[in-house]
């Protein structure tokens, strides 16, 4: 499922989700792997503890805001050093012992964001997670 919502401040929220046939613990392990972090954030980046900064080789960067193992992670996302903050939340909901809903919400993307590219990025991340989780 994919949706984009524009608010009165000309910012966009993009939401992508997928139900995968893997337990939340396996999905979480992929999210925390070096390759999973690169898929989410970009090459060279990795999320740390709450308050830690991350930076990818393409110039995107942010700060880890929330981290609840096997449930959710939140982080800020900036296109570059001078761009305004946006928010990304990745949530996991265990639906059955071997079935998990993954939802990625990217909030407050401004007019200078390519929403189609942003949505494609998060959909590719979901595909990667599904493929790599065991």
Helices and strands as residue ranges (DSSP letters): E 2-6, E 12-20, H 24-32, H 34-41, E 53-55, E 61-68, E 72-77, E 86-96, E 99-109, H 115-132
